[in-house]
Amino acid sequence: MRARNRTVRPARGHGFGPLFDPRQRPENGADGGLESGALNRAAPTRAPLKQEHAQHPPVSDDVTKIWRIGFIGVVLTGPLLLLVLRLLDMQVMGWQQYEPPQVVTTGRNTVDDTTSWGVIVDRDGNLLAADRFTYRITATPKFIPQGDYGDIALRLASSIGAPPLQIENLLMQNSDRDYLIIASHIDFGQGQQLLAERQQRMADRDFLLEHIHIAAHPRRFYPQGILASQVLGFLNAERVPVLGLERYYRNFLSSDGVGLPPGRQLPRSELDENILRFLPSGNGKGLVLTIDRTIQHIIEEELRLGIGLYRAEAGTVIVMDPKTGAILGMANWPTFDGNSFEDGDPNTFTNVAISAQFEPGSVFKLITVAAALDIDAVDASTVFVDTGAISVEGHTVQNSDRKAVGELNVADAMAHSNNVITVQIAQEVGAEIFYDYVTRFGFGADTHIDLSGEVAGQVRNTDAPNWGVSDLATNSFGQGIAVTPIQMICAVAAIANGGKLMRPYVVHSRVAGDNVMVTQPTMVYQVIQPETALRMNDMMAHVVNTGNQMAQVSGYSVAGKSGTAEIATEEGYIQDETIASFIGYAPADDPQFVMLVKLDRPDPGISRWAAYTATPVFSRIAHRLFEHMNIPPDHVRLSDDSQSYSCTSAVDCQEIAQTAASVPAAEPVAELSNR
């Protein structure tokens, strides 16, 4: 037996109960603790790692069932109604407002020379961001006879939508100025009409509007409203890009910026016609994203629903293709509308999926077990003895129910999220090798996703000041280590992808005129052997089948793990407030997507545990993704396939491992190539 029996001192424990009424707390005891890792250890003597979260107003505790139903109805139907109205506006107005108006006049009555900005579309060509031309009306009051102020005001009032007297007073109060903005943005059609009238008046030698100037200028428009707003970023009033893709690709999107980088380019005609609908020709530029608008809508809708149901303060969902690293959807809540960013909360502008670090809790046990399997320190059937607690350097780690399970193999320890055995597994791996695998999986460094604002997280290895063996114990189940959502999903995607860690990316291709450069998937590192990845796959499917059962989707195999972590601050861990997360992929035998769901501070009066909050959100989204992505149920996919996708030994895994290892690989990035 590998366990060491040591004298232990009591530490806080948290009960984990069976399925319960959503208005009641789980009772102590019952089902072995699906995700006990993050909540059961003595308080460390050092301060916990600081976590960065956007500050959001707390959700009221006095929420009735009626209010919740109403709230859910509003958050689900409101964005859909806005989207319909925007699409109707596009259809009625036509797309000429997205092209620079062809104005033949000279002087100030022309297209503004402000630098235009490239178009952004989703993977199917749906417009996400474009310059929408509006008109600005200015005047030179000192050259206008004051007797004409009234007639001018009367004519402009209908175009501007302001009372004539207000316009007349504005001219009067600025009569000595040679430049005056009367209206910054007027409707495209109204501007065209007013400009045509001015031209006709001048041709007829009617000089009433001679010193009124109508100029078209670009204003950034996001036709999908709040959809993917934190991924896109926005242009501010001075047309300076702020965060997101707008910021990251600013040198490319700007019309006077750089062109395509060196490398293999394709002709524009290689792209699907639907994708080319809104991409400008000639010298225009555009980005085609990996984001799927429908998937983005699904995850945003279900995230809002989950936050409403569990009264969480905030949340994040990421969906990725594990085989390429392509981001299919990335959502946070609360969010904002780039069309009216001036009215938004600046705290919501940041994409917390890449910039908020948190202690992951029990989902990090996947990394610990993967390292142990990869060096043959254990296998799925290796038996450890759980005495209910383990003491390391005076720190005591306990299971959630404070009970001793006795003998338990690694697969079942994972399914029950057993803390004591996870610590023993980490001790078998050893500190140096453990932190080497943590680094290989990408923690403590940027993923280099093509979005601005990414942070690297925090990993304290054996070289860190004041590091001790108790850090190895707590790090093994996701405490004392800070990660970002994008790091965590990339690490689990590597398990789903035969051990290959892929660099995440959001832009599928860049279009400049008649040329296209397609982003090539990049392998960062072969983190674990393909055989190890397949063993992990079996254990993660076992977790969903026996532990995190609320992640199941009828007819489909799912692999995954939940985690509940206390929230670390400079003062210590916050009592009864948690980060609940679930990471999984499906179908387990041939993953088409990997997904992370993270809820910040779900109401403990409903449940603070990920098994009852983040996990069912994962299941609901996965169900909709199977339908949208046209993924048949397992019995249909595998009906004519005699190959077994489950394995328990290296020999059984060999054929499948060769298939997994055949994915084309790029050279490892420099910072990991020597590890």
N, C-alpha and C positions, 0 to 999 in steps of 0.2 A: 504494500500500500504506500502511496506517495504522500499522504497527508502527514503533517506533523502535529501531534497533540500538544498544545501549549496552554499555559494559563492565560485566560483572557479577562479583560476588564469590560464592563458593560459599555455599550454605546447606543446611540439612538437607533431605534428600529421603526419600520413603517409597515403596517399590515397591508396585505393585498388580498382582496376578497373576490368571490365569484361574481358572475354577472348580476347586476343590481339595478334597482330602480334609479333612473338618471337623476333623481332629486336627492338621492341618499349617498353618503360617503360609503366606500367599500369597508366592510368589516375586516378585522384582523384574521389572519390565519389562512384562508381556505385553500388556494389552489397551487401553492408552491412558488409563487412570485414570478410572474412572467418577465418582469423588468426591474428587478430589485437593485440593480447595480449602483445607480447614482445616489441612492438615498440611504445607504447603510454603511456608514463608517464614522469613526470618531472624528470630531472637529480637528483639523490639522492645526499645528502651532503656527504655521505661516499663513499669510493672507491668501485667500483664493484668487485665482486668476480673474482679472476684471473682464467682464463681458460687456460688449457694446450693443445696445439695443436702441432703436428709435423710441423716443418718448411719445406715448400716445395717451389720450385721456382714458381713464378707467371706465369700464362698462358698468352700469348700475347693477347693484346686487338685487334690487327689487324689481325683478322681471317676471311677469306672469306668463302663463302659457299663451294667452291671447296676444299679448304684446310680442312674444317670440314668433308666433305664427305670422303676425302682421309684419314684423321686421324682416322675416325671411322672404315674405312675398315682395316687399319693397326692394330688397337688395337683389333679388333675382330678376324682377321684371323691369326695374328702373333702367339699368344699363342696356337691356335689350331694346327698350322703347327709344332711348337716345340713339342707339345704333341704327334703328329703322329710320328715324327722322334724318340722321346724317346721310344715309344712303339715298333717301328720297330727295334730299337737297342736291346731292350730286347728280341724280338722274334728271331733275327738273332744270338745274342751272347748266348742265353740260360740263364737259371737261375743259372748255376753253379757259376757265378761270385758273387752271393749273399751268397754262402756257403763257409766256410773256406776250402781252398784247402787241399787235403790229401797228404801231402808231406812226403816222406820216408827218405829224407836226414837229416843229423844232422848239428849242428853248425849254421851258420848264414843263410843258405839256407833253411829256414823253414818258417812257418807262424809266423808273428810278434806276440809277446805276449801281444800287446796292448789290453786292455779290449774291448771286442765286445759289441755291443749295440743292444737293442731289436728292433723288427720290429714294424712299425705302419701301420695299414690298415684302410680304411673307413668302414662304416657299412656293405658294401657288399663284403668286402675282397679285394678291390682294393688297391694296394701297394702305400703308401704315403711316407714312409721313411724306409731305410734299410742300413745295412753296405754292401758296394760293394767292393770286394777285388781287389786291384791293386797290382802292384809289385814295389818295390824299389830296385835299383841297387846301391850297394856300393862297395868300393875297399879298399885294404890294399896296397897302392902304394910302401911303403918302402920294401916290400917283392917281388915286381915284377921286374924282370930284365928289365932295360930300353930298351933293344933291342926288347922287346915284346910289348912296348907301341903302336907301329904302328899297329901291327896285332890285338891287342885287340880293339883298336879304330875302326878299319875297321869292325870287327865283331859286335861291339855294336851299330854302327851308324844306321843300319837298324832297330833295335829294339827301339832305343831311338828317332830316327828321327832328329839326329843332325849330322853335318859334321864330318867326321873322324878326321880332323885336330884339330877341337875344343876339341874333347875328348882327343886326344893325348896331346895337350897343357895343358889340365886340369891335366892329370896324371903327366906330367913333372913338372908343377909348384908346385905340392904337393907331390913330390917324397919321402919326408922324413916323411910323415904322415902314421899313422897306421889305419886311418879311413877317408874315403872320400865318400860323397854322389855324385854319378854320375847322377842319375835321381831319383826324388822323387816318381813320379807316371808314370808308363808306362801301356799300354793297357794290359788287363787281358790275352788275347790270346798270345800276344807277350811275356809276362812274362812267361807263361807256356811253350812256345816253347823254350825260352832261357834257362830256368831251365832244361828242358829235355836234351837240347844239352850239357849243362855243365855236367850233370850226365853221359851222354854217353861218353864225352871226358875223364872224370875222370876214367870211367870203362876201357877205351882203353888206359889208362896211357898217355893221352894227357893233360898236365898241363897248357895249355895256359890260361884257365879261373880259375885256382886254387884259386887265390886271388881276384876273382870277386864274389860277393855274391848277390844272388837274393832271396829276402824275400817278401812273400805276407803279406799285412797288410790292415786292414779295412779303408775305407774312406766312410763317410756318403754320401748317395745318395738319392736325392729326385726326383723320376722318373716323377712326375707330374709338375716339374718346379716350377713356381710361385704359383701354386694352393695351397691355404690355408697356405702359407708360414709363415704368422704371427701367425697362430694358432699352427703350428708345432714348430716354433723356429728352431734352427740349432746347430750343433756341430762346434766349431771353429777349427782352424788348430791344436790346442793341444787337440782336442776332448773333450773340456769343453763345456757343454750344455749352450746355450744362449737363454733365454726367452722361451715362449710357453710351449708346452707339453714336449719337450725335457728337459727343465729345471725343470718343476713341478714334473715330474715323473722320475727324474734322478736316484734316489736311487732304483727305481724298474727296469728301463731299463738297467742299468749297469749289466753285467753278474756276477759281484762279489758283487752286491747290495742285497737289501732285497727281500724276496719272497712275496707271497700274504699275506695280513693282515688277522688277525683272522676273522672268519665269515663263512657264508654258501658258500661252493664251489661246483662247478659242474664238472663232467668229461668233458674232451676236446671234446668228441664225441657229446656233446649236441649242439655244434656250427655247423652252416651250412657248408657243404663241401666247398662252394665258399669262405667263410671267412677263412677257414683253409689253403687255397692255399699257402700262403706265410708265415704263422706262423710257426716258427721252432718247431720241436719236441724235445724230450729229455729234456735237461736242458735249452732250449731256452725260450725267453720271448717275449711278444708282447702286443700291445694295439689295441683294436678294438674300433673305434670311433663311435660317434653318427652322425658324418658328413656324408652327402650323396655327393659323388663326383659329381654327375650330378647337384644337387642343388648348390653346391659350384661353379661349372663352370657357371651356369646360373647367379648367383648373381654377380660374378666377371665380367662377360661379360657385363651385363646390367649396373653395376656400372661404368665401364669404358665408356660405351656409354653415360650414363647420364652426367658424368663429361665432356665429350667432347661436348655434345650438349649445356650444360648450362655454359660451361667454368668455372666450379668450380675448386678449388685448390685441394680438397681432398674429400673423402667420405667414408661412412661406411654402410654396410648392414648386418643385422643379421636376420636369420630365426630360429624360435624355435617351438618345440612342446609344446603348452601351458599346456597340461595335465600332462606332465612329467618333463618339464624343459630341455629336451634334445635339444642340439644345432644341427640343421640340416645343417646350413651353417653360416659362419662368414667371412666377407670380408672387407678389407680396400684398398684404393688406394690413393697414390702410394704404391707399394709393392716391393718385391725383390725376387731373386732366391737363395734358400739356397745352391745350387750347386756352386754358384759363389758369395758368400756373400762378399768376399774380394773386389769385384768391386761395391758393392751396397752402397747406401747412408745409413749410420747408423741411420738417422732419420726415415727411413722406417722400421726398425727392430721391433719397438714397436707396439704391438697390441692395436691401439687406441680405439677399440671397448670396451675394459675393462679399459683403462688407461687414456683416454682423457676426462676431465670434461668440461662441457659446460652448459650454461643457456638454458633450454629447450624451453622456450616460451610457446605458447598456448597449446601444448600437455599436459602440466601440469594441465590445467583446468580439465582434466579427474579426477585427484586426488582430487581436490577441490570439484567437484560435487559429486563424489563417497562418500566422507566423509559426505557431507550434506544429501545425500539420506539415508545413513546408520544409521544416528541418527534421521531420520525423521524431520530434520530441514526444508526440502523442498521436493517436489516431482516434477515429470516432468511437471505438469500443474501449478505449483505455479507461480504467475505473479509478476514481479517486474517492476518498472518504471525506464527507462533509460532517464536521462536528458542530456546525451551527455558527461558528465564529473562528476567526484566525487573527492572531496578533503579530504585527510587524513593526519593529522599532517602537513599541509602546502604543501603536495605533491599532485599534481593534476593528475589523471588518466583520459585519454580520449579514445574515440573510434577512429578507424582509420580514419573515414571520418569527425570527429568532429561534428557529428550530433546526435541529440537525437531521438531515435527510439520510445520512449514512452513506452507503456505497451508491455511486452514480457515475455512469459513463459520460464521456465528453459530449456526445450528441444530446443526451437528456439534460445535461447541465446547461447546455445552450438553450434548449427548449424551455427550461424553467428559469433561465437567466440567473443561475446560481453564482453569487458573489464569491463565496469561499473557495469554490473549485476554480473559478476564473483566476483568482490570485495564485493558486497553486500551479495552474497552467503557465502563468507568466513567470513564475519562479523556475519552472522547468526550462523555459526559453532562455532566461537570463537577461540582464539589463541591456548589455551592449547589443545583442542580437535583436531584442525587442525594439529598441529605439531605431535601429537600422531599418527594420521593417516599417516602422511608423513613418520614417523619412521616405522610404521607397514608395509608400502608398500616397505620398504627396502632402503630408501634413507639415506645417511649419514653413511652407513656401507658397508663393502664388501659383495658381494653376495656369496662369497666362491666358485666361479666357479673354476674348476680344471685347471687353467692356471696361469702362473706367471706374475706378473706385475700389478695386479689389484689395483685401487685406490678407496677410499671411497666416494669421492665427498665432498660437503660442505653444511651443513644445519645450519642456524642460527635460533635457537628457542628462546623462551622468556628468557632463562637463559644466552644468549649470551650478551657480552658487547655492549652497545649502541643500543640494540634492541628496536624498537618502533612499534607502531601499523601500521605505514606505511609499515613496512616489511611484515606484514600479507597481506596487500593489494597487494604489488608487487609480493610476493611469490605465491599468489593465481593464478596468470597467468604466472608463470614460470620465474620471474626475481628475482635476488638477491639470487638465489639458484643454486648450481652447481651439476649436475648429470653426470653419465657416460651412454653411450648407453646401456650397459648390464643392468644397474639398471632400465632404462626407459622401456626397453622391458619386463623385468621381472614383473614390476608393471602392465603394460597393460595385460600381459599374465594372471595375477591373476584375472583380470576382466573377461577375456575369459574363465577362468577355475572355474567359480562358486565362486570366491572370495578367492581361495586357491593360496597363493604365493609359488611357487616351487623353489627349489635351482637349478640353471642352472648347467649343466655338459656336458662335451665333450667326455669323455671316457665311452663307453658302457660296456666294460669288459676288464679285465686284464687276460692274459694267461701266465702261468708259467708251462712249461712242459706239463703234462697231466691234469692239473687242471685249472679251469676257475673261476673267481669271477666277477659276473655281478653287475653293479652299480644299486642300487635300487633308484627309484625316491623318493625324500624327500620333504615333505611339511614343509615349514618354519613357516607359520602362516595362519590362516583363517582371512584374512584382513578385508573383508566385508562379509555380509550375502549373501547366494546364491540368495535371492530375489533381493537384491541391485545390484548384478552383472547382473542379467537379465534385470533390469530396465536400467542399464548403457548400456547394449548391444543394447537395443532398441533405446536409444538416439544416440549411436555411429553409428548405421545403418542409423538413421535419418540424421546425419551429412553428411554421404557419399551420401545419396539420394538427399539432398537439398543444401548442402554446398560444401563439397569437392568432387564434382561430377567427377573430373578427376581421382579419385581412383576407380571408378566403373569398373567392369569386366562383360561384357555381359553374362547373364545367371546365375550369382552368386551373393549372398548377401554378402556384405562387410561391416564391421564396423571399424571405425577408426577416426583419428583426425590429422590435420596438425599443425605445429607450425613454426613460423619464429621469430628468436631471434637475437638481436644485439650481437656483439662480445665484451665481456668485457675484458679489459686490466687493468693494474695498473694505467694507465693514464686516463681511462674513456672508454666509449663505442665508437666504431669505426663507423664513419658516413658511411652509405650506404653499409656496409658489414654485411652479415648475416649468420647465420646457419639455413638452411632450413631442416625440418624433417617431416616425416609422419610415424605414427605407426598405424597399423591396423591388423585385423585378418579375416579369412574366412574359410568356410562359416560361416556367422554370427550366425546361429542357432546351428551349431556343429563345432566349430573351429578346423581345422586340422593343421593350422600353424598361428603363429603371426609373423609379420615382421616389422622391423624398417629400414627406409631409411633416411640417413643423408648426406647432401651435405654442404661442407664448402665453403663459399664465392662464391656462383654462381654469374656470371657477372650481375650486376644491369642493364646493357644495354639490357640484354635479360629478366631477371626477378630475383629479389631477394626473391620472395615470394615462400614459400613451395608449395602452391596450384598449381603453374605452373612449378615446378622443381622436388622436391622430390616426390610429389604425382603421377605424371605420371610414374616415375620410378617404384614406388610401383605397379602400375597397370600392367605395362609390365611384371614385375617379377611374380606377382600373376597369370597372364594369363598362363605363362609357368609352374608354379608350379601345377596348376590345371591339366594340361595335364600330367606332369611327375608323379604326385602322384595319377593319375587315379581317380580324384574326379569328379563325374558326376555333371552336372548342376543341379540347384535347382529343376527344374520341373521334372527331372528324379529321383533324390533322394527322393523327397517328394510326388511323384505321388501316391504311395500306402500307404502313411502315413497320417492318418486323424488328427493326433495331431497338434495343432497350436503351433508354436515355438515363437510366439510373445505374449507379455503380457503387460498389463498396470497397473495392481494392484497386491497386494500380494496374493489375492485369485486366480487370474488367473495364477500366477506364481507357485503356490504351487506344482503342480505335476512335473513340469520341475525342480523346485528347489530341490526336493527330488532326482531326477536323478543326478543332478549336485553334490549334496552333498554326493553321494555314492562312489565317487572316494576314493580309499584307502589312508589313511593319515599316515604319520610318526609323531613322536613326534616333537614339535617345537624345534628349536635350542635354546641353553641356553640364548643367548642375547635377545631373543624376547619372551621367554616362559612366562614371568611374566607380559607382557603388555596386 
